[in-house]
Amino acid sequence: MNSKHHIKTFLATHTLAALVAVAGFPLVANAADLVRLGNLKFAHYGAVAYMKEIAPKYNLKIEERVFAKGLDIVPAIIAGEIDVSASALEAAISGRASGVKVYLVGGFAKGGVRIVGRSDLNIRSIAELKGKKVGVTRGGPQEILLFTELAKNHLTWSDKPGKDVQIMYMGYPDLNQALMTKNIDAMSQSEPYSTQALNKKYGSEILRPYDTPLGEPVRALVMTEKMYKERPDVAARFMQCFVAATRHFISDPIAAENYVRTSMFRNQVSSEDYRDAMENASFTDDISINHVQLTTDYMVKYGIGKMAIPPAALDWVKLDLLEAAKKSIKN
């Protein structure tokens, strides 16, 4: 009886295996490769957030972790908790300068900064910020662009009293609160927060600060050296996923808006806020070595990041995976 039972079991098992194989289903599916992604909560970071939705198409599982600001991601990378991060270019440069082993592998958004004054003060130019308190978040393009505009208008600044402009450092949401309660006179702010201040009437636009040699800031996608060197196939598929997500958002603005408003901001951002914000920002899948180097040079000029040895862009900007991904993804 035992031998007959084993024969029946053997035949049943192998018949099932044959049927599964004929149906086109593998007996054991390959597990998706995990990529841990650090991101920020801004409208123009939407395509990066969307990557986790289409990751299975590239046999990836993307775990997204949202941080308050770009500089906060650096300790997580050092601790080995993040494989790829999306942040301000300035935060990425500061991280690399402090010894964080990352490569800059792409850019994902342009623009997204606005200098906004209190509505009741009717400030119309950067020159009129003399004697005022201006809020900004440390370590992003809004800081370096503010300083570049102040310098262009021959104004001095410090986070201590005594200069033409007193800088007040605080987090992104706190800036809007401080402007609304008149604790600061103006702010250099990222989208969609700056747009919300305009639409709620407690802020008025002074300037979109892109009229300097820096032009529009480009946000950076950085990858750990470990992932780039030791998991090249995963890295390549991740970049394909990135290019596909970005091109989807560029080609379908309605889908982009719906995802950002509902999935990222849980309907706390109105359609008007989103569209106004994206009039001052755009999705991209590109960045240049020259832009990275110029930004580094300006950070040194204005003492942003306090870098002992500023990283040379040629040493850590690796755009080969991005270029390969662009060629492999059909428009």
N, C-alpha and C positions, 0 to 999 in steps of 0.2 A: 504493500500500500504506500509506503513512504516513497519508494522509487517512482511509482506512477504519479504521486502527488508532485514530486519535484519536476518531473517531465512536463506535467500540465502547467505548472507555475512558470517554467522556463519558456514554454511555447506562448503562453499568454503575455508574458512580459515582452518578449521579442516581437510578437505580433503587434502589440501596442506601440512599441518603438518604431516599427516599420510604418505603421499608420501615421504616427506623428511626423516622421521624416517625409513621407509622401505628401502630407498636408502642408509641408513647408515650414513647420515650426521646429526650432532647435530644442533638443531635450533640456539643455542648460543654456540660458541666455547670459551673454557677457554682461557683467555688472557695469553700470555707467561709471566713468571716472569722475571723482569728486574734485571740484575746484572751489575754494573758499574765497569769496569776493567781498572786498570792502567797498562801500559806496556811501554817498552823501544824499541828503534829501533835498534836491533842487529840481526844478522843472527840466533843465537841460541835461540832467543826469538820467533822464527817463529811458533812453535806449539801452544804457548799461544795465539798469534794473530789469528791463524786459528780457535780457539774455536768458535769465533763469526759466522763462516760459517756453523758449524754443530749444533749450539745452539738450533735451532728449534726442532731438533730430541729429545731434552731433555726438551722441553717446556720452553725454556729459550730465552731471548733476551739479548745478551751481547753487551753493549755499551763500546767500547774501546777508551781510551784516552791515547795518547802517550806523554811521558814526556822526557825531555832532559837527566835526570839522576835519579837514584833511590831515592836519598835524596829529590828530588823535589816532590815526590809522598806523602811524609809524611804530609805536610800541607793540601793536598787535603783529606787525610783520616781523619785528625783532624776536618776538616770542614764538614765532612759527605758527601763528594762528590764521594768517592770511596769505593766499597765494598770488592774488592779483588785486589791485586797488584802483579806484577812480577817484581822482582828487584834483585840487588846484595844482598847476605846474610848480608853483612856488613851494608847496608842501613836499612835492616829490623831490625837488632839487635840495631842499633842506635835509630831507631824509637821507639822500645819497651822500650829501656832504658830511653827515654825522656817522657814516659808515654802514648804513643799511644796504645790504646787498640786493639791489633791485636794478632792473633795466627798464628804461622807458620804451614801450613797445607800440604806442599809438596815441593819437589825440581823439577826443570824442565830442567836444562841444566848443563853440566859439562865443565870445561876447558875454552877456549875462551880468554886466555890472552897470550900476547907475549911481550917480551922486545926487542925493536928494536932500533938500532943505525943509525946514518947518514952513508950513503954508503961511503962517501969520507973519513970518519975517520977510517974505517976498525976496529971497536971495536969488539973484539972476546970473551970477558969475562966480568963478572960483576966487577972484580977487576980493569979493565981498565976504569971504570966509575969515578975513583978518579979524582977530579978536573973538572968534567963535570957538565953541567946543564941537569937534567933529568925531563921531563914533565910527569904528571899523572893527572887523574881526581880524585877528592876527593870522598871518601866514597864507593868505590867498591873494588872487589878482586884485581884489578890491583895495588891498593895502598898498601894493606897489603902484597901482594906477593913481590912487589918491596922492601919494607922495610925488609922483611924476608930474601931476597937474599942479600941485602946490609949488614945486620947484620951477615949473614953467612960468608961473605967475610971481616968482621972486618972493615967495612967502616961506618963513621958517616954521618949524613945527617940533613938538615934543610931547611926551605923555606927562610932562611936568609943566606947571605954569611958568610963564616968562617968555615964551616964543609967540610968534604971530598967531599960530593955531595950536590949541591944546587937543591932543589926540586922546580919545577915550576908547579903550579896548573892551569889547564885550562880544558875547555870542550873537549869532544872526537874529534869532527871534527877539533877543533883549534889545537890539538896536531899534527895532520898530517901536517897542514899548517905551524906550527912552525918548525917542523923537515925539511920540504921541503925548507923553507927560512933560515934555519940554525940558528934560534933563540934559539933552544935547540939542545943538542948533541945526546940525546936518549929519548925514551919514553917507558913507561909501558902502553900498549894499548890493548883495547878489539877488538874482531873480529866483522865485517870484516875490520875495519879501519887499523889494523896492516898489514893484508895481502895486502891491497891496496897499502900501502907504499912499500912493497917488490916488488909487481908486476909492480909498476911504477918506480922502480929502485932508489928512493931517500932514501930508508931504507934497512937495512940488519939485519937479525935476529941475536940477541945475545943469547937469551935463551927463552925457554918455562919454566916458573918458577914453576915447579911442583915437584922439588927435595928437598922439605922441609917437615917437619911433617904435614903441611896443605894439601899436595898433590894437586890434582885438585880441584879448587873451585866449589862449587855447588850453583846455583842461587836459590832463595827462592820464593815460592808462599805463600803470607800471606793473611789472611782473617780477617775482623773485628770481634771482639768478639760479636758484635750485630748480625751480620749475622749468625755466628756459633751457637749462643744460641737461637735467636728468629726466625730464618728461617731455621731450620735443614733440611727440605725436599729440599729446594732450594739449600742449601749448598751441600747436598749429590748429587743432580743432576749436580751441577756445577763440582764437582770433577769427576763424571762419564764422563762428557764432556771433562774434562782435560785429563784424562787417555786415552780416545778414540782418541783425537787429537794427543797426543804424540805418541801413538802406531802406528797411521797412518803414521806419519812423519818418525818414525824409520823403518817401514816395506816398505815404498815407498819413497826412497831418491829422485827420480826424481820429484814426486809430491811436496815434501818438497821444493826442489830447485825452482821449477816453482812458487810456492806460495810466497816464500820469495823474489825472484828476481822481480816478476811482481807486486804483491799486496803490499808488504812492501816497497820495494826500487824503484818501478816504473822504472825498468830496468836500474837503475843507478849503479848496481853491476853486473859485468860480470859473466858468468858461471865459468870462471877460478877463479875469486875472491871468489865466493861462495864456490866452492869445496875446494879451498885451506884453506879458513876460517874454514870449517867444518872438515878438517883434524886435526884441533886444538881445536875442540869442539864437543860435542855430546848431543843429546836430552836424557832426562831421566825423569822418573816419581817418583824418589826416593830421599831421603835424610835421614841422620841419626842424632839422638840426639847428638851423640858423635862429629860429624863434626860441628854442631852448637855450642856446648860448646867449642871446641878447637878454633874455629874462634873467639869466644867471648874472650877467654883467650889471644889470640894474639893481638886482638884489644886493650885490656887493657895494654898489655906489651909495645905496641908501641904508645899508646896515641891516637889511632884512634877513633873518635866519642866523645872524652872527656866525657865519661860516669861516672856520679857520683855513680850510683848503677848499675853495669852490670847485665842484666837479666840472671837468671839461665835457661838453656835450658829446663830442666824438667818442669819448671813452665809455659812455653808458646808454646812448640812444641806439637802439637796435630795431630797425624798421623792416627787417627781412621777412619776419612772419606776417606783418601787416601787408606787405606788397604781395606775398604769395597768396594770402587770403583774398585780396582784392581780385586777383586773377582767377581764383577758383570759384568765387561766388558770382553767379550770373545776375545781371541787373533785372 
